Amino acid sequence: MARLNVEGRVGLAALDAYWPARVVTNRDLIAEFGLPVTESWIRGRIGVEERRWAAADQAASDLAFEAASRILNRAGIRAHELDRLIVSTTSGDWIMPSTACAVQDRLEPGCTYPAYDVSAACSGFLYAIEAASRALMTGEDRVLVLASEIRSRQINPREGRILPIYGDAAGGALLVSREPSRTEGLQAMVLYADGAGTRNVTIPGGGSRLPLTPERLASGRQYMEMKDGREIFERATETMVRCAREVMEMAGWRLDDVDYLVPHQANLGMIRAIRDELGVPPDRCAEFIQRTGNCSSATIPLSLKLASDAGRIKKGDRLVLTAAGGGYTAGAVALVL
């Protein structure tokens, strides 16, 4: 596990998200794809009632661009004033080049600051925040961190167990360097990985190990595969709890000091198990999966945006963000808004 004491030297200058317009309910999914499940099964097993899916002509960079434009507008700066752009995605426009480069060019052509993608599945936004924080603590001033996911296109439409889980979204934050502060900004973060998880949840086709051929496309190797859902649930729950506890200890916080917990929105039962294990009251824990589905690495910034819009979090609040994803990866961030 990697640990980084930030101690307020990185501030969150602006936060926003973009949600595609198309709402897909459980009834819509069952009717469109003929899934062998019921609405009550989806609600009971996953907790999702609806999710947003990107339009046919939208790619990950399009969602990221919309989120980035809103963030920069909130911050009152232009794209050329950035020092770095990091995009977390597992569903980029292409295998190469990076989605971040596509976003950079669309925001403001001619910029030359570093722009690159981070791939850490559902933990990717926290991995990107950690990378941005290290850049800001060693001389840079402004880093835009985004997460953009179109997971709906990575799931076999005939897979009734997996297809209802996922939604599409983008979100992010403008992070800035600042003087140390215990009352504002990022305080601490931890990152974790256990490569044994590469054997459990994968998109096997399309990379250098299994290039796509007509035969592999016909057999669905371009889609996500989950071998042991119970193991994924248990490992993700355990590592998110462990990372949350570790980051609170690093920040010098007790549970009563935390105003709001933002866990990755993977499964309603998982969210509540994490909340109960940590002893966080329901009104101090983000629970938006019913409306969002699992948006992979975009769930954390989207949840922050929804919580802010609903008045559940405000400036000065102490937040713990925690996520886990395929690989297995995980992480947590202690943040004072």
C-alpha positions as CSV (number, residue, x, y, z in Angstrom):
1,M,0.0,0.0,0.0
2,A,1.4,3.4,-1.0
3,R,0.8,6.4,1.3
4,L,1.0,10.1,0.7
5,N,0.7,12.8,3.3
6,V,-0.6,15.9,1.5
7,E,-1.5,18.0,4.6
8,G,-3.5,20.5,2.6
9,R,-0.8,21.3,0.1
10,V,-3.2,20.4,-2.7
11,G,-6.5,22.2,-2.9
12,L,-9.7,21.4,-4.8
13,A,-10.5,24.6,-6.8
14,A,-13.5,23.3,-8.8
15,L,-15.6,20.2,-9.2
16,D,-18.2,19.1,-11.7
17,A,-19.6,16.2,-13.7
18,Y,-21.4,15.4,-16.9
19,W,-24.2,12.9,-17.2
20,P,-25.5,11.8,-20.6
21,A,-29.1,12.6,-21.4
22,R,-30.5,9.1,-22.0
23,V,-32.1,7.5,-19.0
24,V,-32.3,3.7,-19.2
25,T,-34.6,2.1,-16.6
26,N,-34.6,-1.6,-15.7
27,R,-37.8,-2.0,-17.6
28,D,-36.1,-0.4,-20.7
29,L,-33.2,-2.8,-20.4
30,I,-35.3,-5.9,-20.1
31,A,-37.5,-4.9,-23.0
32,E,-34.7,-3.8,-25.4
33,F,-32.4,-6.7,-24.8
34,G,-34.7,-9.5,-23.7
35,L,-32.8,-10.1,-20.5
36,P,-33.6,-13.2,-18.6
37,V,-34.1,-11.3,-15.3
38,T,-36.8,-9.2,-13.7
39,E,-36.9,-5.6,-12.4
40,S,-37.2,-6.9,-8.9
41,W,-34.1,-9.2,-9.4
42,I,-32.0,-6.2,-10.6
43,R,-33.2,-4.0,-7.6
44,G,-32.6,-6.8,-5.1
45,R,-29.2,-8.0,-6.4
46,I,-27.6,-4.8,-7.5
47,G,-29.8,-1.9,-6.2
48,V,-30.0,0.0,-9.5
49,E,-33.3,1.3,-10.8
50,E,-32.0,3.4,-13.7
51,R,-28.7,4.6,-15.2
52,R,-27.6,7.0,-18.0
53,W,-26.1,5.8,-21.2
54,A,-24.1,7.8,-23.7
55,A,-25.6,8.6,-27.1
56,A,-24.4,6.6,-30.1
57,D,-22.2,9.4,-31.3
58,Q,-20.6,10.1,-28.0
59,A,-17.2,8.7,-27.0
60,A,-15.3,8.9,-23.7
61,S,-13.5,12.1,-24.8
62,D,-16.8,13.8,-25.5
63,L,-18.1,13.1,-22.0
64,A,-14.7,14.2,-20.5
65,F,-14.7,17.4,-22.6
66,E,-18.2,18.3,-21.2
67,A,-17.1,17.7,-17.6
68,A,-13.8,19.6,-18.2
69,S,-15.5,22.6,-19.7
70,R,-17.8,22.9,-16.7
71,I,-14.9,22.6,-14.3
72,L,-12.8,25.2,-16.0
73,N,-15.7,27.6,-16.2
74,R,-16.4,27.2,-12.5
75,A,-12.7,27.9,-11.8
76,G,-12.6,30.9,-14.2
77,I,-9.5,29.7,-16.1
78,R,-8.7,28.7,-19.6
79,A,-7.2,25.3,-20.6
80,H,-3.8,26.8,-21.6
81,E,-3.4,27.8,-17.9
82,L,-3.2,24.1,-16.9
83,D,0.1,22.4,-16.1
84,R,-1.2,18.8,-16.7
85,L,-4.3,16.8,-17.7
86,I,-4.9,13.3,-16.4
87,V,-7.9,11.2,-17.5
88,S,-8.9,8.0,-15.8
89,T,-10.7,5.6,-18.1
90,T,-11.0,2.0,-19.1
91,S,-13.3,2.8,-22.0
92,G,-11.2,5.3,-24.0
93,D,-11.9,6.4,-27.5
94,W,-9.1,4.1,-28.8
95,I,-6.4,1.8,-27.5
96,M,-4.1,4.6,-28.6
97,P,-3.6,7.6,-28.5
98,S,-4.8,8.6,-25.1
99,T,-8.2,10.0,-24.4
100,A,-6.5,12.8,-22.5
101,C,-4.8,14.1,-25.7
102,A,-8.2,14.2,-27.5
103,V,-9.7,16.2,-24.6
104,Q,-6.7,18.5,-24.5
105,D,-6.9,19.4,-28.2
106,R,-10.6,19.9,-28.1
107,L,-10.4,22.2,-25.0
108,E,-7.9,24.5,-26.6
109,P,-5.7,23.6,-29.6
110,G,-2.0,24.4,-29.4
111,C,-1.6,23.5,-25.7
112,T,1.6,21.4,-24.9
113,Y,1.3,20.5,-21.2
114,P,1.4,16.7,-20.5
115,A,-1.8,14.8,-21.1
116,Y,-2.2,11.1,-20.4
117,D,-4.6,8.4,-19.3
118,V,-4.6,6.3,-16.1
119,S,-6.1,2.8,-16.1
120,A,-6.9,1.5,-12.7
121,A,-10.5,0.4,-13.3
122,C,-13.0,1.7,-10.7
123,S,-10.2,3.1,-8.5
124,G,-8.8,5.2,-11.4
125,F,-10.0,8.6,-10.3
126,L,-8.2,8.2,-6.9
127,Y,-5.1,6.9,-8.7
128,A,-5.2,10.0,-10.9
129,I,-5.7,12.3,-7.9
130,E,-2.6,10.8,-6.3
131,A,-0.5,11.3,-9.5
132,A,-1.8,14.9,-9.8
133,S,-1.0,15.6,-6.1
134,R,2.6,14.5,-6.5
135,A,3.0,16.8,-9.5
136,L,1.5,19.7,-7.6
137,M,3.7,19.1,-4.5
138,T,6.8,19.2,-6.7
139,G,6.3,22.5,-8.6
140,E,3.2,22.5,-10.7
141,D,0.3,24.8,-10.0
142,R,-2.9,23.5,-11.7
143,V,-3.8,19.9,-12.7
144,L,-7.1,18.9,-14.2
145,V,-8.1,15.4,-13.2
146,L,-11.0,13.7,-15.1
147,A,-12.7,10.3,-15.1
148,S,-14.8,9.3,-18.1
149,E,-16.4,6.0,-18.7
150,I,-18.8,4.5,-21.3
151,R,-19.0,1.0,-19.7
152,S,-22.4,0.3,-21.4
153,R,-20.5,-0.6,-24.6
154,Q,-18.1,-3.0,-22.8
155,I,-20.9,-5.4,-21.6
156,N,-22.3,-8.2,-23.7
157,P,-25.9,-7.2,-24.3
158,R,-27.0,-10.8,-23.7
159,E,-25.4,-10.8,-20.3
160,G,-28.3,-10.3,-17.9
161,R,-26.2,-10.5,-14.8
162,I,-23.7,-7.7,-15.8
163,L,-25.5,-5.4,-18.2
164,P,-27.8,-3.8,-15.6
165,I,-24.9,-2.9,-13.3
166,Y,-23.3,-0.2,-15.4
167,G,-23.9,3.4,-16.3
168,D,-22.0,6.1,-18.2
169,A,-20.7,9.4,-16.9
170,A,-17.7,11.8,-16.6
171,G,-16.6,14.0,-13.8
172,G,-13.5,15.5,-12.3
173,A,-11.8,18.3,-10.4
174,L,-9.3,21.1,-10.8
175,L,-6.5,20.5,-8.2
176,V,-4.2,23.4,-7.3
177,S,-1.0,23.8,-5.2
178,R,-1.4,25.8,-2.0
179,E,0.2,26.4,1.4
180,P,-0.3,23.6,3.9
181,S,-3.6,23.7,5.7
182,R,-5.3,21.3,8.1
183,T,-8.7,23.0,7.5
184,E,-8.8,22.9,3.7
185,G,-7.7,20.7,0.8
186,L,-6.4,17.1,0.4
187,Q,-5.0,15.7,3.6
188,A,-3.9,12.2,2.9
189,M,-4.3,9.3,0.5
190,V,-3.5,5.6,0.1
191,L,-3.4,3.4,-2.9
192,Y,-3.4,-0.4,-3.1
193,A,-3.1,-3.1,-5.7
194,D,-3.1,-6.9,-5.7
195,G,-2.4,-8.2,-9.2
196,A,-4.1,-11.6,-8.5
197,G,-7.3,-9.8,-9.4
198,T,-6.3,-9.7,-13.0
199,R,-7.7,-13.3,-13.3
200,N,-11.2,-12.4,-12.1
201,V,-12.6,-9.4,-13.9
202,T,-11.3,-8.7,-17.4
203,I,-12.0,-7.6,-20.9
204,P,-9.9,-10.3,-22.5
205,G,-10.0,-9.4,-26.2
206,G,-8.5,-6.4,-27.9
207,G,-5.1,-6.2,-26.3
208,S,-1.7,-7.6,-27.2
209,R,-2.4,-10.9,-25.4
210,L,-5.6,-11.7,-27.3
211,P,-5.9,-9.5,-30.5
212,L,-9.5,-9.5,-31.8
213,T,-10.3,-11.6,-34.8
214,P,-13.7,-12.3,-36.4
215,E,-13.9,-15.5,-34.5
216,R,-13.1,-13.8,-31.1
217,L,-15.6,-11.0,-31.9
218,A,-18.3,-13.5,-32.6
219,S,-17.6,-15.3,-29.3
220,G,-17.8,-12.0,-27.3
221,R,-14.2,-11.7,-26.1
222,Q,-14.4,-7.9,-26.5
223,Y,-16.8,-7.8,-23.5
224,M,-16.3,-7.8,-19.8
225,E,-16.0,-11.1,-18.0
226,M,-16.5,-11.7,-14.3
227,K,-15.5,-15.2,-13.0
228,D,-16.4,-14.9,-9.3
229,G,-18.8,-12.1,-8.4
230,R,-18.8,-13.1,-4.7
231,E,-15.0,-12.8,-4.5
232,I,-15.1,-9.4,-6.2
233,F,-17.8,-8.2,-3.7
234,E,-15.9,-9.4,-0.7
235,R,-12.5,-8.2,-1.8
236,A,-13.8,-4.8,-2.8
237,T,-15.7,-4.3,0.5
238,E,-12.7,-5.4,2.6
239,T,-10.1,-3.2,0.7
240,M,-12.3,-0.1,0.7
241,V,-12.9,-0.4,4.4
242,R,-9.2,-1.0,5.0
243,C,-8.1,2.0,2.9
244,A,-10.7,4.3,4.5
245,R,-9.5,3.4,7.9
246,E,-5.9,3.9,6.9
247,V,-6.5,7.3,5.4
248,M,-8.4,8.5,8.4
249,E,-5.5,7.5,10.7
250,M,-3.1,9.3,8.4
251,A,-5.2,12.4,8.6
252,G,-5.5,12.2,12.3
253,W,-9.3,11.9,12.1
254,R,-11.7,9.8,14.2
255,L,-14.9,8.5,12.7
256,D,-16.9,11.4,14.3
257,D,-14.7,13.9,12.5
258,V,-15.8,12.6,9.1
259,D,-18.8,14.5,7.8
260,Y,-19.4,12.4,4.7
261,L,-18.2,9.1,3.2
262,V,-18.2,8.6,-0.5
263,P,-17.7,5.0,-1.4
264,H,-17.5,3.7,-5.0
265,Q,-21.0,3.0,-6.2
266,A,-20.6,-0.6,-7.3
267,N,-23.5,-2.3,-5.6
268,L,-26.1,-1.2,-3.1
269,G,-25.3,-4.0,-0.7
270,M,-21.6,-3.3,-0.9
271,I,-22.2,0.4,-0.1
272,R,-24.2,-0.4,2.9
273,A,-21.8,-3.1,4.1
274,I,-18.9,-0.6,3.9
275,R,-21.0,2.0,5.7
276,D,-22.0,-0.5,8.5
277,E,-18.5,-1.9,8.9
278,L,-17.1,1.6,9.4
279,G,-20.0,2.7,11.6
280,V,-21.1,5.6,9.4
281,P,-24.7,6.7,9.8
282,P,-26.8,6.4,6.6
283,D,-27.3,10.2,6.3
284,R,-23.5,10.6,6.1
285,C,-22.9,8.2,3.3
286,A,-23.3,8.7,-0.4
287,E,-25.9,6.4,-1.9
288,F,-26.7,7.3,-5.5
289,I,-26.4,4.0,-7.2
290,Q,-30.1,3.7,-7.6
291,R,-30.0,6.5,-10.1
292,T,-26.5,6.2,-11.5
293,G,-25.5,2.5,-11.7
294,N,-21.8,1.7,-11.5
295,C,-20.0,4.3,-13.6
296,S,-16.6,2.8,-12.8
297,S,-14.0,5.5,-12.1
298,A,-16.5,8.3,-12.8
299,T,-18.6,7.3,-9.8
300,I,-16.6,9.2,-7.2
301,P,-16.7,12.7,-9.0
302,L,-20.3,12.1,-10.0
303,S,-21.3,11.3,-6.4
304,L,-19.5,14.4,-5.2
305,K,-21.4,16.5,-7.7
306,L,-24.8,14.9,-6.8
307,A,-24.1,15.3,-3.0
308,S,-23.2,18.9,-3.5
309,D,-26.3,19.6,-5.6
310,A,-28.4,18.0,-2.9
311,G,-26.8,20.1,-0.1
312,R,-25.4,17.0,1.6
313,I,-21.8,18.4,1.6
314,K,-20.5,21.9,1.9
315,K,-17.3,23.9,2.2
316,G,-15.3,22.9,5.3
317,D,-16.7,19.4,5.5
318,R,-14.4,16.5,6.0
319,L,-14.8,13.8,3.4
320,V,-13.4,10.3,2.9
321,L,-13.5,8.9,-0.6
322,T,-12.8,5.2,-1.2
323,A,-12.9,3.0,-4.2
324,A,-11.9,-0.5,-5.4
325,G,-11.7,-1.9,-8.9
326,G,-10.5,-4.7,-11.1
327,G,-6.9,-5.7,-10.9
328,Y,-7.5,-5.6,-7.9
329,T,-6.9,-1.9,-7.2
330,A,-8.2,0.3,-4.3
331,G,-7.6,3.6,-2.6
332,A,-8.9,6.3,-0.4
333,V,-8.5,10.1,0.0
334,A,-9.1,12.3,3.0
335,L,-10.3,15.7,1.9
336,V,-11.5,18.9,3.5
337,L,-13.8,20.8,1.0
